[in-house]
Amino acid sequence: MYLAEKVMPKLGMGTFRLEGEIAYQSVKMALEIGFRHIDTAQIYGNEAEVGQAIADSKIQRDELFVTTKVWNAQLNHAEFIESVNQSLNKLQLSSVDLLLIHWPSPENGEPMQEYLTELKNAKTAGLAKHIGVSNFTISNLKDAMKILNKEEIFTNQVEVHPYLTNQKLRDFCKQQGIHVTAYMPFAVGKVLKDQTIIDIAQRHQVSAAEVVIAWELAHSMSTIPSSTKRKNLEANFKAVNLKLTEEEIKIIDNLDCGDRQAIPDFAPEWD
Ligand SMILES: NC(=O)c1ccc[n+]([C@@H]2O[C@H](COP(=O)([O-])OP(=O)(O)OC[C@H]3O[C@@H](n4cnc5c(N)ncnc54)[C@H](OP(=O)(O)O)[C@@H]3O)[C@@H](O)[C@H]2O)c1
């Protein structure tokens, strides 16, 4: 079993695109419902609101798992650790549970050796309990494993949903013992309109969102759907109880059509 499976709640709440009061209220609701794993990032511009919602919840620190990610512009030696300290100030935390490199440095503008060393330094300094990467391809991971022990790479957080199963990369991660965290599990809502998924949901008398989360979890991934609505957060939270049949899992696997959502101009091609 991966360390991530032992220490990180497999279902978290994502916060991309959530700003200001909406970010605060959404995280507050998620914590009230029972989510104990929150995913943010420097670039989301909401670490302060996430931190305030956490502080106001009065939940014990050791019951929460908080992830943030270092943005591309802060990967350099001069700014990396300072940016993590700023994240911690905004989050009102002395350390995050997981610190990720958000994207491999665009066009290798910053050498991987440099930013992974900074990442490790952040852990050594006690600013992060665990460290990992996001949006790393197989080739990026091969390079990373020459710099960090692969046991130190807590997770690779990548886009995975029924329309983009990212199977080749997931197989590689499995082979190397690197846990996969699936982001954009609903393809930002798109897969929730899929008739095959709706049919499976009707069979189980649950929502399409629950089916998609159950599919991600059945593949031993963690996942971090985001929502701003209490009703949706509640549905997402109870998805951990849904068990799909092997046949249903295979049917959903076969919906893959390579439909990628997160594709900024600096993004590497998936494998
Ligand atoms: N590492 C990276 O580069 C990266 C990139 C992208 C995303 N992420 C992480 O992954 C998280 C999830 O991705 P995402 O937020 O882009 O997309 P997503 O979770 O796939 O989809 C979010 C959308 O689904 C809707 N939704 C949520 N629960 C629902 C439900 N039960 N029923 C119906 N609709 C529902 C939400 O609307 P409502 O608000 O109306 O519920 C929202 O429009 C992000 O928030 C972020 O933390 C990481």
The ligand as an ORCA input file, in Angstrom:
! r2SCAN-3c Opt
* xyz 0 1
  N      -2.672     20.039    -10.644
  C      -3.294     20.671    -11.598
  O      -2.703     21.183    -12.568
  C      -4.785     20.787    -11.549
  C      -5.491     21.202    -12.701
  C      -6.864     21.305    -12.607
  C      -7.518     20.982    -11.441
  N      -6.806     20.597    -10.336
  C      -7.476     20.284     -9.056
  O      -8.555     19.396     -9.320
  C      -9.748     19.940     -8.777
  C     -10.953     19.472     -9.543
  O     -10.945     19.962    -10.886
  P     -11.970     21.064    -11.387
  O     -12.475     21.797    -10.215
  O     -11.322     21.848    -12.446
  O     -13.096     20.219    -12.110
  P     -14.062     19.006    -11.669
  O     -13.912     18.706    -10.231
  O     -13.890     17.933    -12.671
  O     -15.497     19.640    -11.933
  C     -15.979     20.719    -11.198
  C     -17.359     21.051    -11.776
  O     -18.256     19.970    -11.470
  C     -19.423     20.501    -10.846
  N     -19.845     19.522     -9.833
  C     -19.155     19.150     -8.721
  N     -19.849     18.208     -8.031
  C     -20.984     17.998     -8.724
  C     -22.107     17.152     -8.516
  N     -22.168     16.317     -7.463
  N     -23.119     17.196     -9.412
  C     -23.063     18.036    -10.473
  N     -22.037     18.854    -10.735
  C     -20.990     18.834     -9.861
  C     -19.016     21.809    -10.228
  O     -20.113     22.682    -10.206
  P     -20.745     23.238     -8.817
  O     -19.728     24.150     -8.215
  O     -21.961     23.938     -9.312
  O     -21.048     22.058     -7.963
  C     -17.950     22.316    -11.200
  O     -18.541     23.003    -12.269
  C      -9.484     21.447     -8.852
  O     -10.423     22.168     -8.105
  C      -8.074     21.527     -8.399
  O      -8.000     21.460     -6.996
  C      -5.454     20.466    -10.389
*
